[in-house]
Amino acid sequence: MKVIRGTPSSIIHPPCALTIGNFDGVHEGHQALLSRLSSYADQNQLKTCVLTFDPHPKEFFTPENAPARIYSLRDKLLALKDCGIDRVVVEHFNANFAKITADEFVEKILIRGLNAKYIVVGDDFHYGSKRLGNFETLSAAGKIHGFEVQSVNSVLDDEMKRISSTAIRTALNQGDLKTARKLLGRPYAFTGHVQHGKKLGRTIGFPTLNLAVSKESHKTPPATTGIFIAQVHGLHENPLPAVASLGVRPTVEDQGRVLLETHIFDFNENVYGKLIKVELIEKLRDEAKYPNLDALQEAIRADAQAAINYFKNI
């Protein structure tokens, strides 16, 4: 998959089948839209292309009220790659881009920049300054400029509720990883490079792999902080069972940094700098502050045993 930063000012790409959106989480609803896109592209010998934005428009307009991102940009791109997308254009959403009118968006971005011949969007799609463009105006523009436009209805869950990024954030915030996994179509996970930490875990018998939660996740991650059963991809052929702590380490640190610390069972390899993916499977408990390291060690030992028991029983 090719990732392009910013929309070209003139046609340099072959004709494409395009979809547009934030795609936070690349959840089951997004996947239905991407499946329609790929199907059309295959039938008409077109490349698939996704136009997405960074930062999220809400982070630009109302940063104080913007939702936490489900995925970092890296994780979003990895999920789009897994969906078989050929190209992703990441448009920097800034003051200049926010001023583009609906007509300019069609002419400069869709036609000259991306060479779109087919566009599929969700049923709540809007575009252009003040969100004045919608499916009807886009369809009308397509008849003038020679591209086809289709929409995909929202996908509903088993309770006939719309699958959305908002619903996933709610589930994650409540520690309901089962529901989040169902709506996402995959386990909730963080990807990042293993970093050096204070190595405190080694001194109490539980060495950890540390990932700093990306600042681009905006504020705090949508998953509630706590202790989780987890598994780690990227170090061996099969995922490795683990227990993970997502939070601010209240017992040993007061800087407020959000870290993901993962202890892999029976693992003692030097993996600093390696790119790994940590899947959170089930929440064990909330994060807590302990009076001393002995109490912390005992809590971690109980958490690790709970996770070991989980993997023995699956």
C-alpha positions as protocol buffer text, in pm:
chain_id: "A"
residue {
  index: 1
  type: MET
  ca { x: 0 y: 0 z: 0 }
}
residue {
  index: 2
  type: LYS
  ca { x: 129 y: 344 z: -94 }
}
residue {
  index: 3
  type: VAL
  ca { x: 84 y: 629 z: 154 }
}
residue {
  index: 4
  type: ILE
  ca { x: 84 y: 984 z: 16 }
}
residue {
  index: 5
  type: ARG
  ca { x: 104 y: 1295 z: 233 }
}
residue {
  index: 6
  type: GLY
  ca { x: -117 y: 1565 z: 86 }
}
residue {
  index: 7
  type: THR
  ca { x: -319 y: 1577 z: -234 }
}
residue {
  index: 8
  type: PRO
  ca { x: -119 y: 1640 z: -554 }
}
residue {
  index: 9
  type: SER
  ca { x: -197 y: 1967 z: -734 }
}
residue {
  index: 10
  type: SER
  ca { x: -223 y: 1797 z: -1074 }
}
residue {
  index: 11
  type: ILE
  ca { x: -313 y: 1453 z: -1204 }
}
residue {
  index: 12
  type: ILE
  ca { x: -16 y: 1221 z: -1154 }
}
residue {
  index: 13
  type: HIS
  ca { x: -203 y: 908 z: -1048 }
}
residue {
  index: 14
  type: PRO
  ca { x: -393 y: 655 z: -1256 }
}
residue {
  index: 15
  type: PRO
  ca { x: -774 y: 664 z: -1233 }
}
residue {
  index: 16
  type: CYS
  ca { x: -898 y: 537 z: -899 }
}
residue {
  index: 17
  type: ALA
  ca { x: -1199 y: 421 z: -706 }
}
residue {
  index: 18
  type: LEU
  ca { x: -1212 y: 650 z: -403 }
}
residue {
  index: 19
  type: THR
  ca { x: -1366 y: 675 z: -62 }
}
residue {
  index: 20
  type: ILE
  ca { x: -1333 y: 962 z: 184 }
}
residue {
  index: 21
  type: GLY
  ca { x: -1348 y: 983 z: 561 }
}
residue {
  index: 22
  type: ASN
  ca { x: -1169 y: 977 z: 896 }
}
residue {
  index: 23
  type: PHE
  ca { x: -1197 y: 598 z: 931 }
}
residue {
  index: 24
  type: ASP
  ca { x: -1109 y: 604 z: 1301 }
}
residue {
  index: 25
  type: GLY
  ca { x: -1091 y: 240 z: 1405 }
}
residue {
  index: 26
  type: VAL
  ca { x: -1154 y: 108 z: 1050 }
}
residue {
  index: 27
  type: HIS
  ca { x: -1449 y: -73 z: 1209 }
}
residue {
  index: 28
  type: GLU
  ca { x: -1707 y: -312 z: 1063 }
}
residue {
  index: 29
  type: GLY
  ca { x: -1906 y: -24 z: 913 }
}
residue {
  index: 30
  type: HIS
  ca { x: -1596 y: 114 z: 743 }
}
residue {
  index: 31
  type: GLN
  ca { x: -1505 y: -233 z: 623 }
}
residue {
  index: 32
  type: ALA
  ca { x: -1841 y: -270 z: 446 }
}
residue {
  index: 33
  type: LEU
  ca { x: -1772 y: 53 z: 259 }
}
residue {
  index: 34
  type: LEU
  ca { x: -1415 y: -55 z: 174 }
}
residue {
  index: 35
  type: SER
  ca { x: -1545 y: -389 z: 50 }
}
residue {
  index: 36
  type: ARG
  ca { x: -1783 y: -211 z: -188 }
}
residue {
  index: 37
  type: LEU
  ca { x: -1492 y: 6 z: -304 }
}
residue {
  index: 38
  type: SER
  ca { x: -1267 y: -293 z: -372 }
}
residue {
  index: 39
  type: SER
  ca { x: -1539 y: -485 z: -552 }
}
residue {
  index: 40
  type: TYR
  ca { x: -1605 y: -198 z: -792 }
}
residue {
  index: 41
  type: ALA
  ca { x: -1233 y: -139 z: -847 }
}
residue {
  index: 42
  type: ASP
  ca { x: -1172 y: -504 z: -931 }
}
residue {
  index: 43
  type: GLN
  ca { x: -1458 y: -510 z: -1181 }
}
residue {
  index: 44
  type: ASN
  ca { x: -1342 y: -190 z: -1352 }
}
residue {
  index: 45
  type: GLN
  ca { x: -962 y: -227 z: -1337 }
}
residue {
  index: 46
  type: LEU
  ca { x: -914 y: 68 z: -1103 }
}
residue {
  index: 47
  type: LYS
  ca { x: -683 y: 124 z: -807 }
}
residue {
  index: 48
  type: THR
  ca { x: -847 y: 169 z: -469 }
}
residue {
  index: 49
  type: CYS
  ca { x: -775 y: 493 z: -285 }
}
residue {
  index: 50
  type: VAL
  ca { x: -872 y: 628 z: 58 }
}
residue {
  index: 51
  type: LEU
  ca { x: -863 y: 1000 z: 134 }
}
residue {
  index: 52
  type: THR
  ca { x: -835 y: 1057 z: 507 }
}
residue {
  index: 53
  type: PHE
  ca { x: -742 y: 1349 z: 733 }
}
residue {
  index: 54
  type: ASP
  ca { x: -486 y: 1422 z: 1000 }
}
residue {
  index: 55
  type: PRO
  ca { x: -567 y: 1568 z: 1241 }
}
residue {
  index: 56
  type: HIS
  ca { x: -934 y: 1481 z: 1270 }
}
residue {
  index: 57
  type: PRO
  ca { x: -1137 y: 1792 z: 1172 }
}
residue {
  index: 58
  type: LYS
  ca { x: -1289 y: 1806 z: 1521 }
}
residue {
  index: 59
  type: GLU
  ca { x: -938 y: 1828 z: 1666 }
}
residue {
  index: 60
  type: PHE
  ca { x: -883 y: 2134 z: 1446 }
}
residue {
  index: 61
  type: PHE
  ca { x: -1213 y: 2313 z: 1507 }
}
residue {
  index: 62
  type: THR
  ca { x: -1284 y: 2221 z: 1871 }
}
residue {
  index: 63
  type: PRO
  ca { x: -973 y: 2061 z: 2023 }
}
residue {
  index: 64
  type: GLU
  ca { x: -1113 y: 2088 z: 2375 }
}
residue {
  index: 65
  type: ASN
  ca { x: -1413 y: 1873 z: 2279 }
}
residue {
  index: 66
  type: ALA
  ca { x: -1253 y: 1642 z: 2024 }
}
residue {
  index: 67
  type: PRO
  ca { x: -1290 y: 1270 z: 2093 }
}
residue {
  index: 68
  type: ALA
  ca { x: -990 y: 1052 z: 2167 }
}
residue {
  index: 69
  type: ARG
  ca { x: -875 y: 865 z: 1862 }
}
residue {
  index: 70
  type: ILE
  ca { x: -938 y: 492 z: 1862 }
}
residue {
  index: 71
  type: TYR
  ca { x: -626 y: 439 z: 1652 }
}
residue {
  index: 72
  type: SER
  ca { x: -308 y: 633 z: 1597 }
}
residue {
  index: 73
  type: LEU
  ca { x: -240 y: 722 z: 1235 }
}
residue {
  index: 74
  type: ARG
  ca { x: 0 y: 427 z: 1212 }
}
residue {
  index: 75
  type: ASP
  ca { x: -262 y: 181 z: 1333 }
}
residue {
  index: 76
  type: LYS
  ca { x: -524 y: 325 z: 1100 }
}
residue {
  index: 77
  type: LEU
  ca { x: -292 y: 285 z: 804 }
}
residue {
  index: 78
  type: LEU
  ca { x: -209 y: -72 z: 904 }
}
residue {
  index: 79
  type: ALA
  ca { x: -580 y: -154 z: 926 }
}
residue {
  index: 80
  type: LEU
  ca { x: -643 y: -3 z: 581 }
}
residue {
  index: 81
  type: LYS
  ca { x: -355 y: -206 z: 443 }
}
residue {
  index: 82
  type: ASP
  ca { x: -512 y: -521 z: 589 }
}
residue {
  index: 83
  type: CYS
  ca { x: -828 y: -429 z: 394 }
}
residue {
  index: 84
  type: GLY
  ca { x: -631 y: -443 z: 68 }
}
residue {
  index: 85
  type: ILE
  ca { x: -632 y: -71 z: -14 }
}
residue {
  index: 86
  type: ASP
  ca { x: -381 y: 33 z: -283 }
}
residue {
  index: 87
  type: ARG
  ca { x: -328 y: 399 z: -189 }
}
residue {
  index: 88
  type: VAL
  ca { x: -404 y: 620 z: 110 }
}
residue {
  index: 89
  type: VAL
  ca { x: -381 y: 997 z: 80 }
}
residue {
  index: 90
  type: VAL
  ca { x: -339 y: 1163 z: 421 }
}
residue {
  index: 91
  type: GLU
  ca { x: -453 y: 1524 z: 391 }
}
residue {
  index: 92
  type: HIS
  ca { x: -329 y: 1763 z: 657 }
}
residue {
  index: 93
  type: PHE
  ca { x: -641 y: 1930 z: 792 }
}
residue {
  index: 94
  type: ASN
  ca { x: -552 y: 2293 z: 859 }
}
residue {
  index: 95
  type: ALA
  ca { x: -701 y: 2642 z: 818 }
}
residue {
  index: 96
  type: ASN
  ca { x: -638 y: 2650 z: 443 }
}
residue {
  index: 97
  type: PHE
  ca { x: -797 y: 2312 z: 385 }
}
residue {
  index: 98
  type: ALA
  ca { x: -1096 y: 2406 z: 602 }
}
residue {
  index: 99
  type: LYS
  ca { x: -1169 y: 2699 z: 368 }
}
residue {
  index: 100
  type: ILE
  ca { x: -1202 y: 2489 z: 54 }
}
residue {
  index: 101
  type: THR
  ca { x: -1554 y: 2515 z: -84 }
}
residue {
  index: 102
  type: ALA
  ca { x: -1752 y: 2212 z: -192 }
}
residue {
  index: 103
  type: ASP
  ca { x: -1696 y: 2297 z: -560 }
}
residue {
  index: 104
  type: GLU
  ca { x: -1321 y: 2348 z: -506 }
}
residue {
  index: 105
  type: PHE
  ca { x: -1303 y: 2016 z: -321 }
}
residue {
  index: 106
  type: VAL
  ca { x: -1448 y: 1838 z: -622 }
}
residue {
  index: 107
  type: GLU
  ca { x: -1233 y: 2012 z: -882 }
}
residue {
  index: 108
  type: LYS
  ca { x: -900 y: 2042 z: -697 }
}
residue {
  index: 109
  type: ILE
  ca { x: -902 y: 1733 z: -481 }
}
residue {
  index: 110
  type: LEU
  ca { x: -1123 y: 1472 z: -641 }
}
residue {
  index: 111
  type: ILE
  ca { x: -1058 y: 1542 z: -1010 }
}
residue {
  index: 112
  type: ARG
  ca { x: -718 y: 1710 z: -1048 }
}
residue {
  index: 113
  type: GLY
  ca { x: -555 y: 1568 z: -737 }
}
residue {
  index: 114
  type: LEU
  ca { x: -685 y: 1212 z: -716 }
}
residue {
  index: 115
  type: ASN
  ca { x: -826 y: 1137 z: -1063 }
}
residue {
  index: 116
  type: ALA
  ca { x: -1135 y: 976 z: -912 }
}
residue {
  index: 117
  type: LYS
  ca { x: -1365 y: 786 z: -1148 }
}
residue {
  index: 118
  type: TYR
  ca { x: -1581 y: 624 z: -884 }
}
residue {
  index: 119
  type: ILE
  ca { x: -1657 y: 750 z: -533 }
}
residue {
  index: 120
  type: VAL
  ca { x: -1835 y: 561 z: -258 }
}
residue {
  index: 121
  type: VAL
  ca { x: -1922 y: 734 z: 71 }
}
residue {
  index: 122
  type: GLY
  ca { x: -2122 y: 672 z: 384 }
}
residue {
  index: 123
  type: ASP
  ca { x: -2482 y: 785 z: 422 }
}
residue {
  index: 124
  type: ASP
  ca { x: -2381 y: 1076 z: 647 }
}
residue {
  index: 125
  type: PHE
  ca { x: -2107 y: 1214 z: 420 }
}
residue {
  index: 126
  type: HIS
  ca { x: -2039 y: 1589 z: 399 }
}
residue {
  index: 127
  type: TYR
  ca { x: -1753 y: 1783 z: 246 }
}
residue {
  index: 128
  type: GLY
  ca { x: -1625 y: 2134 z: 181 }
}
residue {
  index: 129
  type: SER
  ca { x: -1629 y: 2449 z: 393 }
}
residue {
  index: 130
  type: LYS
  ca { x: -1909 y: 2449 z: 653 }
}
residue {
  index: 131
  type: ARG
  ca { x: -1995 y: 2094 z: 541 }
}
residue {
  index: 132
  type: LEU
  ca { x: -2215 y: 2234 z: 264 }
}
residue {
  index: 133
  type: GLY
  ca { x: -2141 y: 1947 z: 27 }
}
residue {
  index: 134
  type: ASN
  ca { x: -2332 y: 1620 z: 65 }
}
residue {
  index: 135
  type: PHE
  ca { x: -2419 y: 1306 z: -129 }
}
residue {
  index: 136
  type: GLU
  ca { x: -2669 y: 1489 z: -352 }
}
residue {
  index: 137
  type: THR
  ca { x: -2426 y: 1768 z: -451 }
}
residue {
  index: 138
  type: LEU
  ca { x: -2149 y: 1514 z: -508 }
}
residue {
  index: 139
  type: SER
  ca { x: -2375 y: 1305 z: -731 }
}
residue {
  index: 140
  type: ALA
  ca { x: -2466 y: 1614 z: -932 }
}
residue {
  index: 141
  type: ALA
  ca { x: -2096 y: 1701 z: -970 }
}
residue {
  index: 142
  type: GLY
  ca { x: -2025 y: 1348 z: -1085 }
}
residue {
  index: 143
  type: LYS
  ca { x: -2272 y: 1379 z: -1371 }
}
residue {
  index: 144
  type: ILE
  ca { x: -2094 y: 1696 z: -1483 }
}
residue {
  index: 145
  type: HIS
  ca { x: -1735 y: 1577 z: -1443 }
}
residue {
  index: 146
  type: GLY
  ca { x: -1775 y: 1212 z: -1536 }
}
residue {
  index: 147
  type: PHE
  ca { x: -1737 y: 1015 z: -1214 }
}
residue {
  index: 148
  type: GLU
  ca { x: -1984 y: 775 z: -1054 }
}
residue {
  index: 149
  type: VAL
  ca { x: -2104 y: 820 z: -696 }
}
residue {
  index: 150
  type: GLN
  ca { x: -2262 y: 563 z: -466 }
}
residue {
  index: 151
  type: SER
  ca { x: -2342 y: 553 z: -95 }
}
residue {
  index: 152
  type: VAL
  ca { x: -2337 y: 273 z: 159 }
}
residue {
  index: 153
  type: ASN
  ca { x: -2591 y: 260 z: 439 }
}
residue {
  index: 154
  type: SER
  ca { x: -2478 y: 238 z: 799 }
}
residue {
  index: 155
  type: VAL
  ca { x: -2404 y: -112 z: 924 }
}
residue {
  index: 156
  type: LEU
  ca { x: -2608 y: -219 z: 1229 }
}
residue {
  index: 157
  type: ASP
  ca { x: -2499 y: -441 z: 1515 }
}
residue {
  index: 158
  type: ASP
  ca { x: -2700 y: -731 z: 1662 }
}
residue {
  index: 159
  type: GLU
  ca { x: -2912 y: -483 z: 1858 }
}
residue {
  index: 160
  type: MET
  ca { x: -2990 y: -288 z: 1538 }
}
residue {
  index: 161
  type: LYS
  ca { x: -2773 y: 3 z: 1648 }
}
residue {
  index: 162
  type: ARG
  ca { x: -2541 y: 184 z: 1408 }
}
residue {
  index: 163
  type: ILE
  ca { x: -2181 y: 67 z: 1426 }
}
residue {
  index: 164
  type: SER
  ca { x: -1978 y: 382 z: 1479 }
}
residue {
  index: 165
  type: SER
  ca { x: -1651 y: 511 z: 1616 }
}
residue {
  index: 166
  type: THR
  ca { x: -1851 y: 673 z: 1897 }
}
residue {
  index: 167
  type: ALA
  ca { x: -1998 y: 337 z: 2002 }
}
residue {
  index: 168
  type: ILE
  ca { x: -1651 y: 183 z: 2005 }
}
residue {
  index: 169
  type: ARG
  ca { x: -1508 y: 466 z: 2217 }
}
residue {
  index: 170
  type: THR
  ca { x: -1793 y: 414 z: 2464 }
}
residue {
  index: 171
  type: ALA
  ca { x: -1722 y: 41 z: 2489 }
}
residue {
  index: 172
  type: LEU
  ca { x: -1348 y: 101 z: 2534 }
}
residue {
  index: 173
  type: ASN
  ca { x: -1406 y: 366 z: 2797 }
}
residue {
  index: 174
  type: GLN
  ca { x: -1621 y: 120 z: 2991 }
}
residue {
  index: 175
  type: GLY
  ca { x: -1356 y: -152 z: 2963 }
}
residue {
  index: 176
  type: ASP
  ca { x: -1590 y: -360 z: 2746 }
}
residue {
  index: 177
  type: LEU
  ca { x: -1330 y: -507 z: 2512 }
}
residue {
  index: 178
  type: LYS
  ca { x: -1565 y: -782 z: 2395 }
}
residue {
  index: 179
  type: THR
  ca { x: -1807 y: -529 z: 2247 }
}
residue {
  index: 180
  type: ALA
  ca { x: -1523 y: -318 z: 2107 }
}
residue {
  index: 181
  type: ARG
  ca { x: -1376 y: -623 z: 1938 }
}
residue {
  index: 182
  type: LYS
  ca { x: -1712 y: -712 z: 1784 }
}
residue {
  index: 183
  type: LEU
  ca { x: -1763 y: -362 z: 1644 }
}
residue {
  index: 184
  type: LEU
  ca { x: -1404 y: -330 z: 1523 }
}
residue {
  index: 185
  type: GLY
  ca { x: -1396 y: -676 z: 1371 }
}
residue {
  index: 186
  type: ARG
  ca { x: -1059 y: -734 z: 1543 }
}
residue {
  index: 187
  type: PRO
  ca { x: -909 y: -704 z: 1891 }
}
residue {
  index: 188
  type: TYR
  ca { x: -831 y: -354 z: 2012 }
}
residue {
  index: 189
  type: ALA
  ca { x: -456 y: -302 z: 1991 }
}
residue {
  index: 190
  type: PHE
  ca { x: -168 y: -58 z: 2010 }
}
residue {
  index: 191
  type: THR
  ca { x: 130 y: -71 z: 1772 }
}
residue {
  index: 192
  type: GLY
  ca { x: 463 y: 89 z: 1848 }
}
residue {
  index: 193
  type: HIS
  ca { x: 837 y: 51 z: 1893 }
}
residue {
  index: 194
  type: VAL
  ca { x: 960 y: -97 z: 2219 }
}
residue {
  index: 195
  type: GLN
  ca { x: 1118 y: 178 z: 2427 }
}
residue {
  index: 196
  type: HIS
  ca { x: 1362 y: 185 z: 2715 }
}
residue {
  index: 197
  type: GLY
  ca { x: 1197 y: 251 z: 3048 }
}
residue {
  index: 198
  type: LYS
  ca { x: 1312 y: 274 z: 3407 }
}
residue {
  index: 199
  type: LYS
  ca { x: 1350 y: -106 z: 3414 }
}
residue {
  index: 200
  type: LEU
  ca { x: 1172 y: -119 z: 3748 }
}
residue {
  index: 201
  type: GLY
  ca { x: 980 y: -430 z: 3639 }
}
residue {
  index: 202
  type: ARG
  ca { x: 1301 y: -630 z: 3625 }
}
residue {
  index: 203
  type: THR
  ca { x: 1378 y: -556 z: 3989 }
}
residue {
  index: 204
  type: ILE
  ca { x: 1045 y: -700 z: 4104 }
}
residue {
  index: 205
  type: GLY
  ca { x: 1045 y: -1002 z: 3872 }
}
residue {
  index: 206
  type: PHE
  ca { x: 817 y: -870 z: 3597 }
}
residue {
  index: 207
  type: PRO
  ca { x: 1017 y: -713 z: 3310 }
}
residue {
  index: 208
  type: THR
  ca { x: 798 y: -523 z: 3066 }
}
residue {
  index: 209
  type: LEU
  ca { x: 801 y: -404 z: 2707 }
}
residue {
  index: 210
  type: ASN
  ca { x: 712 y: -35 z: 2708 }
}
residue {
  index: 211
  type: LEU
  ca { x: 514 y: 156 z: 2446 }
}
residue {
  index: 212
  type: ALA
  ca { x: 443 y: 527 z: 2482 }
}
residue {
  index: 213
  type: VAL
  ca { x: 84 y: 596 z: 2386 }
}
residue {
  index: 214
  type: SER
  ca { x: 105 y: 830 z: 2088 }
}
residue {
  index: 215
  type: LYS
  ca { x: 37 y: 1198 z: 2153 }
}
residue {
  index: 216
  type: GLU
  ca { x: -164 y: 1201 z: 1832 }
}
residue {
  index: 217
  type: SER
  ca { x: -423 y: 981 z: 2004 }
}
residue {
  index: 218
  type: HIS
  ca { x: -543 y: 1318 z: 2142 }
}
residue {
  index: 219
  type: LYS
  ca { x: -576 y: 1355 z: 2515 }
}
residue {
  index: 220
  type: THR
  ca { x: -594 y: 1004 z: 2665 }
}
residue {
  index: 221
  type: PRO
  ca { x: -665 y: 681 z: 2477 }
}
residue {
  index: 222
  type: PRO
  ca { x: -1033 y: 583 z: 2456 }
}
residue {
  index: 223
  type: ALA
  ca { x: -963 y: 259 z: 2642 }
}
residue {
  index: 224
  type: THR
  ca { x: -1007 y: 301 z: 3014 }
}
residue {
  index: 225
  type: THR
  ca { x: -681 y: 264 z: 3202 }
}
residue {
  index: 226
  type: GLY
  ca { x: -624 y: -58 z: 3388 }
}
residue {
  index: 227
  type: ILE
  ca { x: -474 y: -406 z: 3378 }
}
residue {
  index: 228
  type: PHE
  ca { x: -550 y: -634 z: 3084 }
}
residue {
  index: 229
  type: ILE
  ca { x: -500 y: -984 z: 2955 }
}
residue {
  index: 230
  type: ALA
  ca { x: -304 y: -929 z: 2636 }
}
residue {
  index: 231
  type: GLN
  ca { x: -107 y: -1090 z: 2358 }
}
residue {
  index: 232
  type: VAL
  ca { x: 189 y: -956 z: 2162 }
}
residue {
  index: 233
  type: HIS
  ca { x: 247 y: -985 z: 1787 }
}
residue {
  index: 234
  type: GLY
  ca { x: 568 y: -917 z: 1599 }
}
residue {
  index: 235
  type: LEU
  ca { x: 827 y: -1103 z: 1804 }
}
residue {
  index: 236
  type: HIS
  ca { x: 754 y: -1465 z: 1712 }
}
residue {
  index: 237
  type: GLU
  ca { x: 555 y: -1650 z: 1451 }
}
residue {
  index: 238
  type: ASN
  ca { x: 264 y: -1686 z: 1693 }
}
residue {
  index: 239
  type: PRO
  ca { x: 127 y: -1421 z: 1933 }
}
residue {
  index: 240
  type: LEU
  ca { x: 278 y: -1435 z: 2281 }
}
residue {
  index: 241
  type: PRO
  ca { x: 50 y: -1441 z: 2589 }
}
residue {
  index: 242
  type: ALA
  ca { x: 98 y: -1151 z: 2828 }
}
residue {
  index: 243
  type: VAL
  ca { x: -48 y: -920 z: 3089 }
}
residue {
  index: 244
  type: ALA
  ca { x: -48 y: -546 z: 3023 }
}
residue {
  index: 245
  type: SER
  ca { x: -93 y: -222 z: 3216 }
}
residue {
  index: 246
  type: LEU
  ca { x: -233 y: 83 z: 3039 }
}
residue {
  index: 247
  type: GLY
  ca { x: -209 y: 395 z: 3250 }
}
residue {
  index: 248
  type: VAL
  ca { x: 4 y: 652 z: 3428 }
}
residue {
  index: 249
  type: ARG
  ca { x: 190 y: 423 z: 3675 }
}
residue {
  index: 250
  type: PRO
  ca { x: 58 y: 597 z: 3990 }
}
residue {
  index: 251
  type: THR
  ca { x: 264 y: 391 z: 4233 }
}
residue {
  index: 252
  type: VAL
  ca { x: 604 y: 481 z: 4084 }
}
residue {
  index: 253
  type: GLU
  ca { x: 554 y: 794 z: 3874 }
}
residue {
  index: 254
  type: ASP
  ca { x: 366 y: 1123 z: 3896 }
}
residue {
  index: 255
  type: GLN
  ca { x: 432 y: 1277 z: 3554 }
}
residue {
  index: 256
  type: GLY
  ca { x: 95 y: 1177 z: 3409 }
}
residue {
  index: 257
  type: ARG
  ca { x: 238 y: 1009 z: 3099 }
}
residue {
  index: 258
  type: VAL
  ca { x: 20 y: 734 z: 2954 }
}
residue {
  index: 259
  type: LEU
  ca { x: 222 y: 417 z: 2898 }
}
residue {
  index: 260
  type: LEU
  ca { x: 142 y: 64 z: 2786 }
}
residue {
  index: 261
  type: GLU
  ca { x: 363 y: -179 z: 2979 }
}
residue {
  index: 262
  type: THR
  ca { x: 342 y: -543 z: 2879 }
}
residue {
  index: 263
  type: HIS
  ca { x: 488 y: -843 z: 3058 }
}
residue {
  index: 264
  type: ILE
  ca { x: 526 y: -1149 z: 2833 }
}
residue {
  index: 265
  type: PHE
  ca { x: 534 y: -1479 z: 3021 }
}
residue {
  index: 266
  type: ASP
  ca { x: 862 y: -1676 z: 3011 }
}
residue {
  index: 267
  type: PHE
  ca { x: 1023 y: -1425 z: 2776 }
}
residue {
  index: 268
  type: ASN
  ca { x: 1371 y: -1280 z: 2809 }
}
residue {
  index: 269
  type: GLU
  ca { x: 1489 y: -1134 z: 2478 }
}
residue {
  index: 270
  type: ASN
  ca { x: 1633 y: -794 z: 2391 }
}
residue {
  index: 271
  type: VAL
  ca { x: 1370 y: -640 z: 2164 }
}
residue {
  index: 272
  type: TYR
  ca { x: 1429 y: -267 z: 2214 }
}
residue {
  index: 273
  type: GLY
  ca { x: 1338 y: -74 z: 1899 }
}
residue {
  index: 274
  type: LYS
  ca { x: 1129 y: -353 z: 1749 }
}
residue {
  index: 275
  type: LEU
  ca { x: 780 y: -278 z: 1619 }
}
residue {
  index: 276
  type: ILE
  ca { x: 519 y: -480 z: 1806 }
}
residue {
  index: 277
  type: LYS
  ca { x: 142 y: -493 z: 1834 }
}
residue {
  index: 278
  type: VAL
  ca { x: -18 y: -543 z: 2175 }
}
residue {
  index: 279
  type: GLU
  ca { x: -376 y: -669 z: 2167 }
}
residue {
  index: 280
  type: LEU
  ca { x: -589 y: -606 z: 2475 }
}
residue {
  index: 281
  type: ILE
  ca { x: -817 y: -907 z: 2520 }
}
residue {
  index: 282
  type: GLU
  ca { x: -994 y: -866 z: 2852 }
}
residue {
  index: 283
  type: LYS
  ca { x: -981 y: -615 z: 3135 }
}
residue {
  index: 284
  type: LEU
  ca { x: -886 y: -757 z: 3475 }
}
residue {
  index: 285
  type: ARG
  ca { x: -918 y: -450 z: 3695 }
}
residue {
  index: 286
  type: ASP
  ca { x: -871 y: -74 z: 3722 }
}
residue {
  index: 287
  type: GLU
  ca { x: -533 y: 87 z: 3771 }
}
residue {
  index: 288
  type: ALA
  ca { x: -450 y: 141 z: 4139 }
}
residue {
  index: 289
  type: LYS
  ca { x: -189 y: 311 z: 4354 }
}
residue {
  index: 290
  type: TYR
  ca { x: -13 y: 91 z: 4610 }
}
residue {
  index: 291
  type: PRO
  ca { x: 163 y: 197 z: 4932 }
}
residue {
  index: 292
  type: ASN
  ca { x: 492 y: 30 z: 4838 }
}
residue {
  index: 293
  type: LEU
  ca { x: 666 y: -189 z: 4580 }
}
residue {
  index: 294
  type: ASP
  ca { x: 594 y: -508 z: 4773 }
}
residue {
  index: 295
  type: ALA
  ca { x: 221 y: -446 z: 4745 }
}
residue {
  index: 296
  type: LEU
  ca { x: 261 y: -361 z: 4376 }
}
residue {
  index: 297
  type: GLN
  ca { x: 458 y: -681 z: 4317 }
}
residue {
  index: 298
  type: GLU
  ca { x: 188 y: -890 z: 4483 }
}
residue {
  index: 299
  type: ALA
  ca { x: -85 y: -727 z: 4270 }
}
residue {
  index: 300
  type: ILE
  ca { x: 113 y: -789 z: 3950 }
}
residue {
  index: 301
  type: ARG
  ca { x: 168 y: -1152 z: 4050 }
}
residue {
  index: 302
  type: ALA
  ca { x: -208 y: -1200 z: 4092 }
}
residue {
  index: 303
  type: ASP
  ca { x: -277 y: -1028 z: 3758 }
}
residue {
  index: 304
  type: ALA
  ca { x: -21 y: -1245 z: 3581 }
}
residue {
  index: 305
  type: GLN
  ca { x: -172 y: -1561 z: 3726 }
}
residue {
  index: 306
  type: ALA
  ca { x: -521 y: -1455 z: 3615 }
}
residue {
  index: 307
  type: ALA
  ca { x: -391 y: -1403 z: 3262 }
}
residue {
  index: 308
  type: ILE
  ca { x: -206 y: -1737 z: 3263 }
}
residue {
  index: 309
  type: ASN
  ca { x: -526 y: -1912 z: 3373 }
}
residue {
  index: 310
  type: TYR
  ca { x: -716 y: -1741 z: 3090 }
}
residue {
  index: 311
  type: PHE
  ca { x: -478 y: -1872 z: 2827 }
}
residue {
  index: 312
  type: LYS
  ca { x: -481 y: -2221 z: 2976 }
}
residue {
  index: 313
  type: ASN
  ca { x: -859 y: -2234 z: 2944 }
}
residue {
  index: 314
  type: ILE
  ca { x: -902 y: -2115 z: 2585 }
}
